[in-house]
Amino acid sequence: MKKNFASPLRLLTTVIFAFTCCFTAWAQNPDGFNRPGNILISDQFNNRVIEVDPETHAIVWRFGDGSSVAGPHSVVAPNDAQRVGPFTLIAGTGAPAGTEPTCQNACNDNRVMLVAPDRQIVWQYGQAGVTGSGWNQLNTPVQNTWLPDGHILVTDQGNQRVIEITLNKQIVWQYGQTGVSGSGPNQMNSPNSAELLANGHILIADESNNRVIEVTRDKQIVWSYGSPNSDALNGAAFASRLPDGNTLITDSGNNRILEVDHAGNVVWSYQTNDRPGSVSSPNPTRAVRLRNGNTLISDQFNNQVIEVTHDGKIVFEQGKIAVSGDGFNQLNAPYDAKVNGDYTGLTPPF
């Protein structure tokens, strides 16, 4: 008998959009869940994704019970999360050996998960703790982006590829050759993020090639900044295309955030290790521009998420600088942070 994949796809899509239509009701939930302006943080080495109220610093929602073993209620070292209506799309990346006390060997997760408000996984791609490149397998997924058509863009770092998958778990587009690292045509070296642009192209932070590339659907590079042979970047961790056409880049190895114009001129920068109390190499991992013009930065090994103005003034801090922990207002290597309802420079989910 032929399997009918359309029914579960339609059902899940219908549920997502139904909840999205009720966004206002969810935002007014007394506990603050999904309130616009709250901050969603991938708190990497605390093995959790948390939503915090920026006024009180209180956690109003979380997924991940802290376990370093991938399971139905845990996520291991998440690198990325985004809100899709009231659902949360999470990249269960996994932790390298030695990064957590319980991970003397690597602690794998290798899943992309869609999590409901009640913390139930309603959809996932990848198998818990299984590393692979076959059907329904991933190898260190570091970022996931929900696309307006209901597909999901996954940066599958260990497999050296960016893939677009359907809710039926079919790969419909790929950039990069599976398992092959390089800088030649259709090759990458540890890609770390991918965003769909308004023109239909894909903007990729090709981390270990020290570059950001914009590729077309037929896999042609039409814009780039940095290269394996230049010192313009050192570990491109994230990139987003701003409304004015500039590109915001997290230059992790150089501990800075850059904004460059189309010609490659640096028009703004912020150095995260120059502030008092900073460790020497915090290696920031995400920077997103906000609707108010400020920039939200995940300053990983400073254990903070900070919001800075254009003139470099810090106006918000979650976590205590250079202090790791899981208590009140504490983080442990936060990898990603986004503001609910603010998709400035990012791929909007709907």
Buried (B, 14 or more C-beta within 10 A) or exposed (E): EEEEEEEEBEEBEEBBEEBBEEBEEBBEBEEBBBBEEBBBBBBBBBBBBBBBBBEEBBBBBBBBBBBBBBEEEBBBBBBBBBBBBBBBBBBBBBBBEEBBEEBEEBBBBBBBBBBBBEBEBEBBBBBBBBBBBEEEBBBBBBBBBBBEEBBBBBBBBBBBBBBBBBBEBEBEEBBBBBEBBBBEEBBBBBBBBBBBBEEEBBBBBBBBBBBBBBBEEEEEBEBBBBBEEEEBBBBBBBBBBBEEEBBBBBBBBBBBBBBBBEEEEEEBBBBBBEBEEBBEBBBBBBBBBBEEEBBBBBBBBBBBBBBBEEEEEBEBBBBBBBBBEBEEBBBBBBBBBBBBBBBBBBBEBB
